[in-house]
Structures are given as structure tokens and as C-alpha cells.
């Protein structure tokens, strides 16, 4: 890849939820930037397929199968980083819970969305930070928020609240970790055309991508009149991890095709 971002080549990154979708696009982008990447995901099938493909291309990547809500599994994932790799100094927290309910949500529903999105994120971040030097760590974290973190949506109480919490957690972590040389930011994507969204639009709505993007209530909500590809979210994540973003911390980058502008 030509024109690589500054400060990524040779670094070790950990990507949670990296087995498919946006996560896989992030892993692919970081590999292309010259990073070694650890994927922490509870989906072994998709994870192994991704790892095998990237290794065949000559990239250095490994899979740690585990749930981000399992503190022991998280510790094992970090302990399993090969000794000849540089210690992880880049982290992307993508693993999350997807529960879309309103006030009818039960305690179990709230745990299902908050445990991976907030508790898991905090456990992974704690293990990541534990391996960094006390000062001048030159490290960066990017958390996955959403346009849903910024707005109200009917029937999305659980999901929107969890993503709004990611914004607050990101700002607090940025303040706490700045003295150690760690930058912390988040991204808020709009609708991304991945396997899950394609399945939903085709099976529930009977729409292919072109029809969905042409519909005013779907793609028409975005100023650009379309959905994002996973790689279009991976690119700004890589930017925020890189030295190009060395004076950016505690903020959220909307990757939303103009959704929040109107």
C-alpha cells in the first residue's frame, strides 16, 4: 500500500469484534498499514477465515477467541501476544451488544447490550493499559460509538443509551490516560452496508442496496444519499490511531455521510 499513514507500521494493534463487518475492515486496513494485529472475537469461524486469508497475503495476524465480558479471556488474549511482537500500543474497541428495545426492555436486555458495549470495553481497555509504560506510551485507542449515540430513535432506548455511554467513557478515558501518553477517541458511523444490514434490508424489507439507498427513509436520510462501506469507517479509525492525529484526543468523529448535519 502506498501513502501509508505515519506512525503505524511495525506497531501491534488489538481489535475487538474484528472477525467480520467493520471489524474485519479495520483489521485489513491496519495490516495494510504494516501493523501486526490481534483479533479478539468470540466468533471462531469468521475469525479463522479472516486470519487465514490475511496470512496468505503475507500479513502478521492472530486470533484470540474469547468474549470481551470475560475478564480471564481478555487477560489471556493479551498474554498470548507473541514475545517477538512489539507490545500492543493500538486498540480498537468494536465489540458491542445489539439490543433494540424501548421501555419494555428487561434487566436481561440491558445486560445484553451494556455488558459487551461498556463493561467489555472497560475490561479490554484495562488490560491494554496495564501493558503500557507509565509515561510517554505513544498509544492510541478508538472506541466504536454510533450516530445513534447523538439522537433519539423510537424503540432504540437500549442501543442508543449504550452508545451514548461510549461517548462519555471515551471522554473520561481521554482525561485519565492523557498523562500516560495515550490518546482516546471514538467514531460514530452512520448505516454501514455489511452482511447484517444487507440481510435485514433484503429479508425484512425486500430491498437490495440500490433500492434501499434510493428510499427517502433509508439512504435518503444521509446527505450523500447512500450507506457507507466498511472500509470507509476503517479509514478514519486508522487515521485516529496514527501519528497524523497526534493532537486529537477526547473527541468523536462522525463518519455519517452528513446524517447529523440536518
C-alpha positions as CSV (number, residue, x, y, z in Angstrom):
1,X,0.0,0.0,0.0
2,X,1.4,3.4,-1.0
3,X,1.0,6.6,1.1
4,X,0.8,4.8,4.4
5,X,-0.3,6.8,7.5
6,X,2.5,7.9,9.7
7,X,3.4,6.0,12.8
8,X,1.5,2.7,12.2
9,X,4.0,0.4,10.5
10,X,5.5,-2.1,12.9
11,X,3.0,-1.4,15.7
12,X,0.9,-4.1,17.4
13,X,-2.9,-3.5,17.4
14,X,-5.7,-5.3,19.2
15,X,-9.1,-5.2,17.6
16,X,-12.1,-6.5,19.4
17,X,-15.1,-7.7,17.3
18,X,-12.7,-7.9,14.4
19,X,-13.9,-11.1,12.8
20,X,-16.3,-9.6,10.3
21,X,-18.0,-6.4,9.1
22,X,-16.5,-3.1,10.2
23,X,-14.1,-5.0,12.4
24,X,-12.7,-7.1,9.6
25,X,-12.3,-4.0,7.5
26,X,-10.3,-2.4,10.4
27,X,-8.1,-5.4,10.7
28,X,-7.5,-5.4,6.9
29,X,-6.6,-1.7,6.9
30,X,-4.2,-2.0,9.8
31,X,-2.5,-4.9,8.2
32,X,-2.1,-2.9,5.0
33,X,-0.6,-0.1,7.1
34,X,2.1,-2.5,8.3
35,X,0.7,-3.4,11.8
36,X,0.7,-6.7,13.5
37,X,-2.9,-7.4,14.6
38,X,-4.6,-9.4,17.3
39,X,-8.3,-10.1,16.7
40,X,-10.3,-10.7,19.9
41,X,-13.6,-12.1,18.9
42,X,-16.0,-14.8,20.2
43,X,-16.7,-16.0,16.6
44,X,-14.0,-18.5,15.7
45,X,-15.3,-19.4,12.3
46,X,-15.3,-15.9,10.8
47,X,-12.1,-15.1,12.7
48,X,-10.2,-18.0,11.3
49,X,-11.3,-17.4,7.8
50,X,-10.2,-13.8,8.0
51,X,-6.8,-14.7,9.6
52,X,-6.1,-17.4,7.0
53,X,-6.8,-15.0,4.2
54,X,-4.6,-12.3,5.6
55,X,-1.7,-14.6,6.3
56,X,-1.9,-15.8,2.8
57,X,-1.3,-12.2,1.8
58,X,1.8,-12.1,4.0
59,X,0.3,-10.2,6.9
60,X,1.0,-10.9,10.6
61,X,-2.2,-11.5,12.4
62,X,-3.5,-13.9,15.1
63,X,-6.9,-14.7,16.5
64,X,-7.7,-14.8,20.2
65,X,-11.1,-16.5,20.7
66,X,-12.9,-15.0,23.7
67,X,-15.7,-12.8,25.0
68,X,-14.8,-9.3,26.0
69,X,-17.1,-9.6,29.0
70,X,-14.9,-12.5,30.3
71,X,-12.0,-10.9,32.3
72,X,-10.0,-14.1,32.2
73,X,-10.4,-14.4,28.4
74,X,-9.3,-10.8,27.9
75,X,-6.2,-11.3,30.1
76,X,-5.4,-14.5,28.1
77,X,-5.7,-12.6,24.8
78,X,-3.2,-10.0,25.9
79,X,-0.9,-12.6,27.5
80,X,-0.9,-14.5,24.2
81,X,0.7,-11.8,22.1
82,X,3.9,-13.4,20.8
83,X,7.0,-12.4,22.6
84,X,8.8,-11.3,19.4
85,X,6.0,-8.8,18.6
86,X,6.2,-5.3,20.0
87,X,3.7,-4.8,22.9
88,X,0.3,-3.6,21.8
89,X,0.1,0.2,21.7
90,X,-3.0,0.5,19.5
91,X,-6.5,-0.6,20.5
92,X,-9.8,-0.6,18.6
93,X,-12.9,-1.4,20.7
94,X,-15.6,-2.6,18.3
95,X,-17.3,-5.5,20.2
96,X,-20.8,-4.4,21.3
97,X,-24.2,-5.6,22.2
98,X,-27.1,-5.2,19.8
99,X,-30.4,-5.0,21.5
100,X,-33.1,-2.6,20.1
101,X,-35.8,-2.2,22.6
102,X,-37.7,0.6,24.4
103,X,-39.0,1.0,27.9
104,X,-40.2,-2.7,27.7
105,X,-36.6,-3.8,28.0
106,X,-35.9,-6.2,30.8
107,X,-32.9,-6.4,33.1
108,X,-31.6,-9.2,30.9
109,X,-32.0,-7.0,27.8
110,X,-30.0,-4.2,29.4
111,X,-27.2,-6.6,30.5
112,X,-27.1,-8.0,27.0
113,X,-26.4,-4.6,25.5
114,X,-24.4,-2.9,28.2
115,X,-22.1,-5.8,29.2
116,X,-20.2,-6.1,25.9
117,X,-20.5,-2.4,24.9
118,X,-19.4,-0.9,28.2
119,X,-18.2,-3.5,30.7
120,X,-16.3,-5.4,28.0
121,X,-14.8,-2.2,26.6
122,X,-13.6,-1.3,30.0
123,X,-12.1,-4.7,30.7
124,X,-10.2,-4.8,27.4
125,X,-9.0,-1.2,27.9
126,X,-7.8,-2.0,31.4
127,X,-5.7,-5.0,30.2
128,X,-4.4,-2.9,27.3
129,X,-3.3,0.0,29.5
130,X,-1.7,-2.4,32.1
131,X,0.9,-3.3,29.4
132,X,1.8,0.3,28.7
133,X,4.6,2.3,30.3
134,X,3.6,4.8,32.9
135,X,4.7,7.8,30.8
136,X,5.1,8.5,27.1
137,X,3.3,5.4,26.0
138,X,2.7,6.8,22.5
139,X,-0.5,4.8,22.4
140,X,-4.0,5.3,20.9
141,X,-7.5,3.9,21.5
142,X,-10.5,4.2,19.2
143,X,-14.0,3.2,20.5
144,X,-17.0,2.5,18.4
145,X,-19.9,4.8,19.0
146,X,-22.7,5.5,16.5
147,X,-24.9,8.2,15.1
148,X,-27.5,6.7,17.5
149,X,-25.4,8.0,20.4
150,X,-26.3,11.5,19.4
151,X,-30.1,11.3,18.7
152,X,-33.4,9.8,19.9
153,X,-34.9,7.0,17.9
154,X,-38.1,5.2,18.7
155,X,-37.6,1.7,20.0
156,X,-33.9,2.2,20.3
157,X,-33.6,3.1,24.0
158,X,-31.2,0.2,24.9
159,X,-28.9,0.6,21.9
160,X,-28.8,4.4,21.9
161,X,-28.1,4.6,25.6
162,X,-25.2,2.1,25.3
163,X,-23.6,4.1,22.5
164,X,-24.1,7.4,24.3
165,X,-22.3,5.8,27.2
166,X,-19.4,5.0,24.9
167,X,-19.1,8.8,24.2
168,X,-18.9,9.5,28.0
169,X,-16.5,6.7,28.6
170,X,-14.2,7.9,25.8
171,X,-14.0,11.5,27.2
172,X,-13.3,10.2,30.7
173,X,-10.6,7.8,29.5
174,X,-9.0,10.5,27.4
175,X,-8.7,12.7,30.5
176,X,-7.4,9.8,32.7
177,X,-4.9,8.5,30.3
178,X,-3.5,11.7,28.7
179,X,-0.7,11.9,31.3
180,X,0.5,8.5,30.3
181,X,0.7,9.5,26.6
182,X,-2.5,7.7,25.5
183,X,-5.0,9.3,23.1
184,X,-8.6,8.1,23.2
185,X,-11.2,8.9,20.6
186,X,-14.4,7.4,19.2
187,X,-16.1,7.3,15.8
188,X,-19.8,7.5,15.1
189,X,-20.7,5.7,11.9
190,X,-24.0,6.0,10.0
191,X,-25.6,2.9,8.4
192,X,-22.9,0.6,7.0
193,X,-23.8,-1.9,4.3
194,X,-22.4,-5.0,5.9
195,X,-23.8,-8.6,5.9
196,X,-26.2,-8.0,8.7
197,X,-27.7,-4.8,7.1
198,X,-27.9,-6.5,3.7
199,X,-29.8,-9.4,5.3
200,X,-32.2,-7.1,7.1
201,X,-33.0,-5.0,4.1
202,X,-33.4,-8.0,1.8
203,X,-35.4,-10.2,4.1
204,X,-37.4,-7.8,6.2
205,X,-37.9,-5.0,3.6
206,X,-37.4,-6.7,0.3
207,X,-34.8,-4.1,-0.8
208,X,-31.5,-4.6,-2.4
209,X,-28.8,-2.0,-1.8
210,X,-29.7,0.3,-4.7
211,X,-33.4,0.3,-3.7
212,X,-32.6,0.9,0.0
213,X,-30.3,3.8,-0.8
214,X,-32.9,5.4,-3.1
215,X,-35.6,5.2,-0.4
216,X,-36.1,8.5,1.5
217,X,-36.5,6.7,4.8
218,X,-33.2,4.8,4.4
219,X,-30.4,6.1,2.2
220,X,-32.2,9.3,1.7
221,X,-31.6,10.3,5.4
222,X,-27.9,10.8,4.5
223,X,-26.7,13.9,2.7
224,X,-24.6,11.7,0.5
225,X,-27.7,9.6,-0.4
226,X,-26.1,6.3,0.4
227,X,-24.8,3.9,3.0
228,X,-21.1,3.5,4.0
229,X,-18.9,0.6,3.0
230,X,-17.0,-0.9,6.0
231,X,-13.7,0.3,4.6
232,X,-15.0,3.9,4.8
233,X,-15.2,3.5,8.5
234,X,-12.0,1.7,8.8
235,X,-10.0,4.5,7.2
236,X,-10.9,7.2,9.8
237,X,-10.2,4.7,12.6
238,X,-6.8,4.1,11.2
239,X,-6.2,7.9,10.9
240,X,-7.2,8.4,14.6
241,X,-4.7,5.7,15.6
242,X,-1.9,7.2,13.5
243,X,0.6,9.9,14.2
244,X,-1.4,12.1,11.8
245,X,-3.9,12.5,14.6
246,X,-1.3,13.2,17.3
247,X,-3.1,16.2,18.7
248,X,-6.6,14.7,18.7
249,X,-8.0,13.1,21.9
250,X,-11.3,13.0,23.8
251,X,-13.4,13.6,20.7
252,X,-15.8,11.8,18.5
253,X,-15.6,11.7,14.7
254,X,-18.9,11.4,12.8
255,X,-18.5,9.1,9.8
256,X,-22.1,9.5,8.8
257,X,-22.5,10.9,5.3
258,X,-23.9,14.1,6.7
259,X,-26.7,12.5,8.8
260,X,-26.1,14.5,11.9
261,X,-25.8,17.8,10.0
262,X,-29.6,18.0,9.3
